[in-house]
Amino acid sequence: MGIYQRPDSPTFWMSLQVKGQRVRLNTMVEDRQLAEDLFCAWKAEIARTRWLGAPTPDGDHTVAELITQYLKMVTPRKSSGSQERDRITLARFATRWGKLLLRDLTTLLIEEYLAERIVQVSFATVSKELGILKAAFRCAIRWGWASHSPFLGIVLSQEGTARTRWLSEGEETQLLTHCPAWLRDMVMLGLDTGLRPGNLVRFQCAWVQPGATCLIIPREQTKTKKLPLTIPLTSRAADIVHRYLARAHSDYLFLSQAGDAYTCAEVNRALQRAAVKAGVPDLCLYTLRHSFVSRLVQAGVSLPEVAALAGHRDIRMTMRYAHLAPQHLRNSIAILEARRIDRSENTLTTNV
């Protein structure tokens, strides 16, 4: 039983004993890892049918109906930034596949989209887009709308290439000079708190603790949604927050002239316009967060402390910045060297 290749076929075959009979199927794929994934899925389907019965046939729900239901039931539980991303991304899929029944959206159609889109954006970006639709299909299976997901065997990776673009002190000064007043305050707050774009743009007054010296972001508003995020404020950040709180008449700290909360897209466009005028390349809202983390590491703050301040869910995310503080590695080697010398001297003294 298992995966094997026949001499007369470039693709992998799978073999399994089903109700006392040997069943052999062609996976139609030449990648061994993918063939093994298909074999595991086949065994799981057989086991499920044995113990739970055959799955109910798919209904007549369309991709557009799934997207509408997902936006209604699941998206509101996400952060404001994620909600905006869901709406924009799923609108793309609704236009492309909205009229298809769920069972008619095949793996091949998704592979074609991936190949087409990857010419325009990075693999990490298209993985994030498809990851939202993949999550929607998991919901469809849970709701009984579909019996399987077309994402079986499609490998997505949202990590991408680590980006550590940060602002130097000179670039910061140049950028702030070309920012309008409201954007200047938001940029400085982002540089001093490292807030994710969604939290920064839709900064809530309720997060500010008495005295305006510290922020506590509820876990529901963080990316991990596991623990609240506590960030002490610098004097510059505290002054900005205190000034805006004094005239606040909304749940949000930053409001447009129309009295509405900003969106990440609006702020990003304004920031990039200022960056062009300032001659600062490759700038986006996330650059402020990267600058915050990079400056902490360069200042000698330990990586666990940096991870806590940045709200990283995994220390490996913080390790992307470790190369910015090589002096700490040199200090560690110096400690090892001192220990070796000390032991050598003790051995010499003992022998004498």
N, C-alpha and C positions, 0 to 999 in steps of 0.2 A: 504494500500500500504506500502511496505517496506520489512524489513528483519524479518523472523520468522523461528521457528523450529517446525517441525511436530513430534508428539509423536513416529512415526514409523521410523524416520530418524535421524541419528547423525549429518547430515550436515544441513547447513542453506539454506532456500529457499527464493526467492524474488518474490514479487508480484507487478504488475503495470497495470494500465489501459491504453491500447493502442487502439486507434481508437474505443472507446466504448466497447472494449472487455477486460475482465480480463485475464491477461497472468501471469502464474506462472512458474518459472524456478528453477531448483536445481542448486545452486552455486557449489556443489561438494566439498565444503571446510567446515571445522569444526571450523575455527577461525572467530569470529564475526567481528573483524575489517577488515579482508580481504574480508569477505562477503559484508560488507558495501561499501568497495572500489569498488567491482565488481558491486554492485547495482548502485552506482553513475556513473560508466563508462557506464552501460547499459542505464541509463536515458540520459546521454550526447549523446550517439550514436543515440538514438531515436530522440532526439531534433535536432541533426545535420542533420539527414536524412529528418526530416520534413521541415526544413528551407533551407537547402543547397542541398538536394537531396542525393541519395545514393552515397557513395564514389566510386571512380573509382577502378576497380579491380587491385590487385597488379600485377606489371610487372614480368618479369623473371630475375630480378637482383639477383645476388648471394651475399652472405656475403662478399666474397673476393672483389667484385666490390664496395660494399659500403665502405669497409675499404680503398681501393685505392682512392676512391673519397673523403672520409673524410680526409685522409692524404694530399691530394692535395688542398682541398678547405678550410678546417678548421684549421688543425694543424699548418700551417705556421703563423697563427695569434697569436699563443701562445708563451710563453717564451721558451728559448732554452731548459731548463730543462723539461718543459712539452712536448715539441716536441719529445725529446728523449724518455720520458715515453710513449707517444702515439705510437711511432714506435715499441718499445719493447713489449708493452702490446698487441697491435693489431696484431702483428706478431703471437703471441700465439693463438689468436682467428682465424686468417686466416688459421693456420695449423689445428686447430680442426674443424672449421665449414665453412671454405672458400668455399667449393663446394655446400653448402646448399643454396637453394633459400631463400630469406628473409622470406617468409611466412612459410617456413618449420623449421625455428629456433623457437622452442616453449619454453614456460615458463618452462616446465618440463626439457628440456635440460639445461637451464640456472641454474635451481635448482640443477641438478645433478653436474654441474661444481662447483657450490658454495660449495656443500657438500664435493666434492673431494678435492678442493683447500684449504678449511679451515683447513684441517688436516696439511697442510704444512705451511700456513701463518696465520696471524691474520685476524679477520673479517673485520677490517678497511682496510687492504691491499687488500683483495679480493673485497671489496666494491669499492675501487678506480679503480681496474681493470675493473670491470663490469660497473662502472660509465662512463668509456670512450665509451664502446660499446653502453650503453644506450643513451649517447649523440649522437652517430652516428645514432641510430635509430630515434631519434627526427629529425635529418636532413633528413633521408630517407622519413619520413612522409611529411616533408616540401617540399621535392623535388618531391613528387608524386610517389616515388618508393615503398612505403608501406602504407597500410591503418591503421595499428595498430602496437603497440610495444609489444614484448613478455615480457617486463619488468613489465607489469601491475600486481600489487599485490606483487611484489618482493620488500621488504624493505631493503635498503642499508644504511649503516652508516659509514661515512669516518672519524668520529672523533677519534675512538679508545681510548686507555687508554693514559691519559696525560703523556708524557715523560718529566721529568725534570732532566735528567742526565746532570750534568755539570762538568767541570774540576776544580779541586782545584788548588791553586797556585803551590803546589808541583807537581801535575800531569802535569800541563802545562810545568813546567821546565823539568821534566823527558821526556815528549813527544818531546819537541823541540830539546832536546839533540840527539834524535835518528832519526830526520827528515833530509832528504837531504835539501840543501839550498833553492831550489825553493819551496819545500813543507813547509819549516819552515816559509818562508815569507807569504805564502798563509794562513797558520794556524793563524799566528799572526794577519793578516788582518781580518780574519774571527772572531777572538775573540774580536777584537776592533771595528768592525762595525756591527756584527750580520747579515750580508747578508745571504740571502737564498742560498743554495748550487749552484743553477744555476747561480745566479748573481755573486757569489764569483768566481767560476771557470772560467766563461766567462766575467770577469770584463772588462768593456769597458773604454778605455782611455777618451772618450768624456764625461764621467760622472764626471770627476774631474774638479772642478772649479778652476779659476785662483788662484795661490798661494798654491794649493794642500792642502787646509785646510778643504774642504767640498766636499761631493758627492751629486749630484742630479741625481737620477735615473728616467728617464721618465716613465710616468704612463703605457706606453705600455709594459715596461719591468718589471713592478711590478706584484704581484700575483692578486691584486684586479683590476688593470687596470683602477682605478678611479682617483687617485691623484699621482703626482710624490712623490718620497720618498727622503727626505733630511736628510743626516747623517753627522754631523761634525766629523772630523777626530782627533783621538788622535795624539800626537806627534810621537808615534811609527808607527802608520798607515800612517801618512803623510810622514815620512822618507822612508817607503817602497814604497809608491806610487811614490814619487818624484824620487827615484832611478831608478825605472822601466820606468818611463816616459822619463827619460833622454836618454834611449837607445831604446825607442819603435819604431818599424817600422811596426806596425800592428794596427788594431782597438782594439785588445785585449791586456790587460796588461800582462797576463801570457801565454807564448808559450812554447811548448815542444821543444826538441832539433831539431826536424824535421821542426820546424817553424809553427806548427799547434796549434790551440786552444785546450786546454784539454777538456775532457768530465768528467762529474761527476763520472762516473764509474771508470775511470782511477785514478782520484784523491782519490776516496774513497778506492780503493785497496791499493794505496800507503800509505794512512793515516793509514789503518788498519795494514799494515805490520809494520809501525813504532810503532804503539800502542802495538803490540805484543812484540816487542823488548823492549819497555819501561815498559812493565808490567802494562799498563793502559787498563782495560777491558771495554767492551761495548761502543766502540767508533765509531762514524761515522761523516760525515760532518755536520749533523744537531746538533751534540753535541757542535760544536763551536757556533752556533746560540743560543742554550739553555744556554750556559755559558755566553754569552753576556747579555741576558735578565736577567738571575739569578743574575749576579753580579750587574746589575743596581738596581734591587729590593733590594738586600742585602745592597747596599750602601745608601738606603733611597730615591731613586728617585721615585716620585709619579707614580702611575700606568698609568694615562693618558699620562704622558711624556714617559714612557717606551713603551706604545702602539704606540706612534707617531714615536719613533726611530726604533722600530721593524717593523713598517708597518703592524701592526695587523689590520685586517678589522673589528674585533669585540672585544670590551673590555673584553668579556668573555674569549678570548684566553689568554689575559694578566693575568686574574684572576687566571689562573692555577699556577702562580708563587707567589701569594699573601702570601701563607703560609711561604715563605722564609723570610718575614719581620714581624715577630710577634711583634717586638718592636713598630711598628706604631699602632698596635691594642691596645697595652698597653698604649701608649700615649693618644689615643682617650678616653680610659676608665678613664685615669687620669684626663683628661679635664672634663669629666662628673662628676667624684668624686669631683673635685674642685668646680664645679658649685653647687653641692648639699650642700657641706660644707658652701659655701659662702651664699647660700639662708638660711641655718639653722641659721647662725650667725646673718643675717639681721633680721630674724624673732624674735630671742632671744632679740636683741637690741630693737626692736619695742615694745615687750611685757614689757620689763623693763621700 
